[in-house]
Amino acid sequence: MVGARITVNGKEAPIAPAAPHTTVLDFLRERGLTGTKEGCAEGECGACSVLVARPGVDKPTDWVAVNACLVPVAALDGQELVTAEGLATPGAPGTPPALHPVQHEMAVRGGSQCGYCTPGFVCSMAAEYYRPGRCAHAEPADATDHTAPATHADTDTDTDTNANTKHTVTEHTDAEHGPNGFDLHALSGNLCRCTGYRPIRDAAFAVGAPTDEDPLARRREEAPPAPVATDYARDGREFLRRSTLAETLRLLRERPDAVVVAGSTDWGVDVNIRARRANCVVAVDRLPELRELRVASDSIEIGAALTLTEIERRLDGEVPLLAELFPRFASRLIRNGATLGGNLGTGSPIGDSPPVLLALEASVVLADADGEREVPLAAYFTGYRQSVRRPGELIRAVRIPRPLSPVTAFHKIAKRRFDDISSVAVAFALDVEDGVVRKARIGLGGVAATPIRALATEAALEGRPWTAETVEAAAPVLRAEGTPMSDHRASAAYRSAMLGQSLLKLYAQTTEAVSS
């Protein structure tokens, strides 16, 4: 489609002649916007971070940071994007632009040395800067005294001794949240190899609130660009988007060879690292039927194309086990694009959401041109990256039954605390009444060719007292679940050992809560 276009830093640009697989990163760099960098091409370093206008949770529009290296530029047909170059305010003719408050704080606090990672940090930081409700008590950024020395006081007091920024401070809650409400998880997908993170954190904790004149802040009050139908074809390959689920399902029946993408956090890696190309890509991320969230007395239904960030903020702790999962799932940059439908659709045995959804006894709602069917997630996976999903079927939604089990935990064993792939993932959901385990559901990842339920361990716990003796007897059963293998992340013996330790940890974590 020759007319496919994208708005970049307020200016509309045609997508052509880019190939359908061309990433946003390459598209921008070919047009001279070289602040967007390629570091890893896998969505792990954040050097390519840019802002995209998306439907908001608390306002009509949210500025969302995404990895430009993973998203096909055709997926942003009709959409609106801002790069690090577009954050600064243009000056009068003959004068340089005024730095954005985030850029200013990064500069004066020594948050940049070689500068390679800096534009990505700035875009991720800007997304958090504009997050509604982040800094309810902070004064606008124009209260900053740009002439003051760049010093920082990292305190837990109610007064901000930072001479460079004047704002009212909210209470410190932990080391990962600043006095200005800044959540450092917003930067969990950004890596820096030379500066070190303290000055970057200082800059994040120094920014105030957007001013009323800030054009990007005002932009949040208007609706984001509506999704558009896309038929983009170049060199014999196509990128297609339909307006409705029914149209999409008919298309998939006609094109069984199509690759279906939502956030493209998995497919984008295949394109970049494995040089995979598809003759036909079908985008489903903006389909309204896949973006609904329904909370009822007997179930919670989550649209398959809602991003993990949207689910997290809209549920707001309604499902504690999901709330525990989200901060450990990759990084904020990935969660801003990744979907439950995509995580289940890839069928990876080390995906983090399947163990949690198995513990929650979730089911998937599958749709094709003939109708819908509901499949328990425990019966969904059939083999390594294989499932019962038939050609032409999409995951429309994930359905979680209620009431929820009150004792839950998610344990992710990985080499890094955040932004890493699991060696083992364990999710627990237990009903403990009068000191007895009435029901136990345990989901496991990384110990078999598919995510699995720990059925033998569940049976070893149910009907027995929630005591140290019961747990110590069940831990060897859990260690024997699955068929773990050795690879570069962990040995089979280590994975088995971690399963048993996970149950002991759960007991230690929950005994006081259960008995109180």
Order of alpha helices (4+ residues) and beta strands (2+ residues): beta-beta-alpha-beta-beta-beta-alpha-alpha-alpha-alpha-beta-beta-alpha-beta-alpha-beta-beta-beta-alpha-alpha-alpha-alpha-alpha-beta-beta-beta-beta-beta-beta-beta-beta-beta-alpha-alpha-alpha
